[in-house]
Amino acid sequence: MQTPAVAAYAIKLFHRAGVPQEALQFLLGSGSKVGKILIPDHRISGIAFTGSTATALIINRQLANRPGRPIPFIAETGGQNCMIVDSSALPEQVVDDIISSAFLSAGQRCSALRVLFIQQDIADQVLVMLSGAMASINVGNPKHLATDLGPVIDMDAKHTLDAHIDRMTSEATLIAKVELNATCANGSFVAPHVFEIDSLDQLSEEVFGPVLHVIRYSADQLQKVIKQINDTRYGLTLGIHSRIEAFADTVFRNTIAGNVYINRNMVGAVVGVNPFGGRGLSGTGPKAGGPNYLFRYSSAIHHQPEIKDAPIFNLRAQTKSSHKIDKVALASKAIHHWQSISIEQRLNILLKTYEVPLLNPQIQAVVLKKMAAPIELPGPTGESNQLSVHGRGVMLLLIRETDPFEDAVKQIGSALLCGCSLIIASDESLESKLSNIIDSYIKNGLPKNLLILASLNQAMDLIQHADIAGIIANTAETNSQPLRQIIASRNGSIIPLIEWPKNDLGYHYHWLLWFLSERTRTENLVARGGNTQLFNLTE
């Protein structure tokens, strides 16, 4: 543990506020050693983790080795956080937000800016202003009021950052750096640096410190910029600076970051105002400080069967398929149009396809309310804060011959309702019935390639595909350990095993959240010329 004093004091405050000591305990020690003891223990029923993506993968694989059913695991991990600036942005505001986003807290916030994409029309002007602003930054002992930036967390972090700076000095163009004074000779101080690079490909991992990388782009290269960002598969924070609303909307719509900040800095998320958490390689969700976080650690009150004697959910041996990539790519492409369709239109297609309603009226009303439009969150005057939910992406549905077919029908409908596409891997005996369902959906208006059939023999191969965002299976009354081990062996993002509820008590909106991921959009409304919210204020 690198910051034990902070953690110890936080626990002390909870105890002082009345939380019983036996209910909240503080274990000080190496994360790997403590985790090795706690994670396999059957008395641990949930895990919340903040740290590196690599460590989150290790924890996920350790959890997969536990027999029985999965337990909740919420991970908030790293990112390759970018800011996109177009030529309409105000240079003075851009520079101010770059300084605070990239360098405050010595660049050691998980939300900090790492890569600046700036339109070449204003790049020279902004970079000259940035160099001038950096000249006034004072690095030193944080106890002095004149200090702007303190040290990085420890000497290991300093050595890693110094090595990266040395590499960038030889491979990139130095734009500006802060000169350290004599008081920084002893300690883990790192001077803020700005380097210009050609592509995100030059950065193999997140650089966790006060080092900013700049990439110029032309106006006709915006889609290439977006592709570069999405190809990292990280999705923690993203900054946008533009006075053109359509530009900001385009970038937001086509990127995956969990927290998007428009015309302001990218750090300093506030609980209840900016629910925080990433997507893809940057986290599992739900967002901390948001309305759905606590539900991940809760469940409906009903009898849980003893898992020790439960049958094992297993998959047959892998069969290589040349069609795997084509199927996932088709489903991934089809999803963009489907997610642009309103929840009311999606529900209408489902109602026309099903002979009986998928949802009871009460749940249907909740779903429509929660998913129809973003939630408006409180915030300071002149700032808009919205939380929206979106389909996770391409889901893989596993259907065995012994699974109730009516469950499979509802699983398909649930995923579609939430804005997902599906690869349906089933026994060959079910192929004809599933084909009829797909044809019926398409006849009632479902876009093609949202539902694609595959063989259950291909499931292990499909699970490894980077674009698969979740696995759906009837594992609630089985020992899912073998399946979870296969899912956890992935090298990409951590994806959930979504267990179908055993009864109607478990089928509710908060269960549907497994099919959804959250995004927060925070926008400085004043930057485009004024705060129109003031026109709507009443006494």
Secondary structure, 3 states (H helix, E strand, C coil): CCCHHHHHHHHHHHHHCCCCCCCCCCCCCCHHHHHHHHCCCCCCCCEEEECCHHHHHHHHHHHHCCCCCCCCEEEECCCCCEEEECCCCCHHHHHHHHHHHHCHHHHCCCCCCCEEEEEHHHHHHHHHHHHHHHCCCCECCCCCCCCCECCCCCHHHHHHHHHHHHHHHHHCEEEEECCCCHHHCCCCCCCCEEEECCCHHHCCCCCCCCEEEEEEECHHHHHHHHHHHHHCCEECEEEEECCCHHHHHHHHHHCCCCEEEECCCCCCCCCCCCCECCEECCECCCCECCCCCHHHHCCCCCCCCCHHHCCECCCCCCCCCCCHHHHHHHHHHHHHHHHHCCHHHHHHHHHHHCCCCCCCHHHHHHHHHHHCCCEEECCCCCEEEEEEEEECCEEEEEECCCCCHHHHHHHHHHHHHCCCEEEEEECHHHHHHHHHHHHHHHHCCCCCCCEEEEEHHHHHHHHCCCCEEEEEECCCCCECHHHHHHHHCCCCCCCCEEECCCCHHHCCHHHHHHHEEEEEEEEEHHHHCCCHHHHHCCC
